[in-house]
């Protein structure tokens, strides 16, 4: 077999399987042709298909967020106030 399953293609792209199937259902990405493997119809993703998707993914509206865009959106941690010491009773 000279291709990847949809689940393997999603893993190579760094996105979840459900995300990739959602993009397929919404017709945001082109699909590879159907191939028969052992009497079963499957879609085999070739390396060229995966590279094409890798270029296309950032252009999809509300597509995956890279770690860099996540870091930009994070707010800096709040500084904690020093704790007041408790007075001991004599």
C-alpha positions as YAML, in Angstrom:
chain: A
units: angstrom
residues:
- id: 1
  name: UNK
  ca: [0.00, 0.00, 0.00]
- id: 2
  name: UNK
  ca: [1.57, 3.28, -1.07]
- id: 3
  name: UNK
  ca: [-0.44, 5.87, 0.81]
- id: 4
  name: UNK
  ca: [-1.82, 6.89, 4.16]
- id: 5
  name: UNK
  ca: [-5.25, 6.45, 5.66]
- id: 6
  name: UNK
  ca: [-7.22, 9.55, 6.64]
- id: 7
  name: UNK
  ca: [-6.32, 8.96, 10.29]
- id: 8
  name: UNK
  ca: [-2.60, 8.66, 9.44]
- id: 9
  name: UNK
  ca: [-2.79, 11.77, 7.20]
- id: 10
  name: UNK
  ca: [-4.31, 13.77, 10.07]
- id: 11
  name: UNK
  ca: [-1.51, 12.62, 12.36]
- id: 12
  name: UNK
  ca: [1.14, 13.65, 9.83]
- id: 13
  name: UNK
  ca: [-0.54, 17.07, 9.52]
- id: 14
  name: UNK
  ca: [-0.61, 17.54, 13.27]
- id: 15
  name: UNK
  ca: [-4.38, 17.87, 13.50]
- id: 16
  name: UNK
  ca: [-7.04, 15.59, 14.91]
- id: 17
  name: UNK
  ca: [-8.87, 13.00, 12.85]
- id: 18
  name: UNK
  ca: [-12.22, 14.64, 13.62]
- id: 19
  name: UNK
  ca: [-10.87, 18.02, 12.48]
- id: 20
  name: UNK
  ca: [-9.74, 16.57, 9.16]
- id: 21
  name: UNK
  ca: [-13.07, 14.81, 8.60]
- id: 22
  name: UNK
  ca: [-14.85, 18.07, 9.44]
- id: 23
  name: UNK
  ca: [-12.80, 19.91, 6.79]
- id: 24
  name: UNK
  ca: [-13.66, 17.13, 4.34]
- id: 25
  name: UNK
  ca: [-17.39, 17.37, 5.15]
- id: 26
  name: UNK
  ca: [-17.34, 21.17, 4.76]
- id: 27
  name: UNK
  ca: [-15.45, 20.74, 1.45]
- id: 28
  name: UNK
  ca: [-12.58, 22.99, 2.54]
- id: 29
  name: UNK
  ca: [-9.97, 20.55, 1.27]
- id: 30
  name: UNK
  ca: [-9.66, 18.42, -1.87]
- id: 31
  name: UNK
  ca: [-10.00, 14.67, -1.47]
- id: 32
  name: UNK
  ca: [-7.73, 12.04, -2.98]
- id: 33
  name: UNK
  ca: [-9.37, 9.60, -5.40]
- id: 34
  name: UNK
  ca: [-11.06, 6.45, -4.13]
- id: 35
  name: UNK
  ca: [-8.92, 3.31, -4.41]
- id: 36
  name: UNK
  ca: [-9.86, -0.34, -3.97]
- id: 37
  name: UNK
  ca: [-7.74, -2.21, -1.45]
- id: 38
  name: UNK
  ca: [-8.72, -5.83, -0.87]
- id: 39
  name: UNK
  ca: [-12.25, -5.23, -2.10]
- id: 40
  name: UNK
  ca: [-12.73, -2.19, 0.14]
- id: 41
  name: UNK
  ca: [-13.01, 1.35, -1.19]
- id: 42
  name: UNK
  ca: [-10.64, 3.70, 0.64]
- id: 43
  name: UNK
  ca: [-9.02, 7.08, 0.09]
- id: 44
  name: UNK
  ca: [-5.26, 6.86, 0.14]
- id: 45
  name: UNK
  ca: [-3.43, 10.10, 0.88]
- id: 46
  name: UNK
  ca: [-0.09, 10.41, -0.88]
- id: 47
  name: UNK
  ca: [2.79, 12.56, 0.36]
- id: 48
  name: UNK
  ca: [1.98, 15.17, -2.33]
- id: 49
  name: UNK
  ca: [-1.64, 15.37, -1.08]
- id: 50
  name: UNK
  ca: [-0.45, 15.88, 2.50]
- id: 51
  name: UNK
  ca: [2.00, 18.62, 1.47]
- id: 52
  name: UNK
  ca: [-0.78, 20.38, -0.47]
- id: 53
  name: UNK
  ca: [-2.98, 20.27, 2.63]
- id: 54
  name: UNK
  ca: [-0.12, 21.55, 4.79]
- id: 55
  name: UNK
  ca: [0.00, 24.69, 2.61]
- id: 56
  name: UNK
  ca: [-3.79, 25.03, 2.56]
- id: 57
  name: UNK
  ca: [-4.57, 24.57, 6.28]
- id: 58
  name: UNK
  ca: [-3.48, 28.03, 7.52]
- id: 59
  name: UNK
  ca: [-5.75, 29.62, 4.88]
- id: 60
  name: UNK
  ca: [-8.89, 27.84, 6.10]
- id: 61
  name: UNK
  ca: [-11.04, 30.22, 8.11]
- id: 62
  name: UNK
  ca: [-11.00, 29.22, 11.77]
- id: 63
  name: UNK
  ca: [-8.40, 26.62, 10.91]
- id: 64
  name: UNK
  ca: [-5.87, 25.16, 13.28]
- id: 65
  name: UNK
  ca: [-4.01, 27.45, 15.58]
- id: 66
  name: UNK
  ca: [-0.27, 27.21, 15.68]
- id: 67
  name: UNK
  ca: [1.58, 27.29, 18.95]
- id: 68
  name: UNK
  ca: [2.86, 30.77, 18.08]
- id: 69
  name: UNK
  ca: [-0.62, 32.27, 17.76]
- id: 70
  name: UNK
  ca: [-1.61, 30.58, 21.02]
- id: 71
  name: UNK
  ca: [1.38, 32.14, 22.78]
- id: 72
  name: UNK
  ca: [0.49, 35.60, 21.49]
- id: 73
  name: UNK
  ca: [-3.03, 35.35, 22.92]
- id: 74
  name: UNK
  ca: [-1.93, 34.26, 26.38]
- id: 75
  name: UNK
  ca: [-1.93, 36.92, 29.03]
- id: 76
  name: UNK
  ca: [1.04, 37.28, 31.33]
- id: 77
  name: UNK
  ca: [0.62, 35.61, 34.73]
- id: 78
  name: UNK
  ca: [-0.66, 37.82, 37.52]
- id: 79
  name: UNK
  ca: [1.79, 38.80, 40.21]
- id: 80
  name: UNK
  ca: [0.74, 37.57, 43.59]
- id: 81
  name: UNK
  ca: [0.63, 39.93, 46.54]
- id: 82
  name: UNK
  ca: [2.91, 39.11, 49.47]
- id: 83
  name: UNK
  ca: [1.01, 37.41, 52.25]
- id: 84
  name: UNK
  ca: [0.60, 39.30, 55.51]
- id: 85
  name: UNK
  ca: [2.14, 37.66, 58.53]
- id: 86
  name: UNK
  ca: [-0.23, 36.53, 61.23]
- id: 87
  name: UNK
  ca: [0.19, 38.10, 64.61]
- id: 88
  name: UNK
  ca: [0.71, 35.64, 67.38]
- id: 89
  name: UNK
  ca: [-1.23, 36.09, 70.63]
- id: 90
  name: UNK
  ca: [0.95, 36.33, 73.77]
...
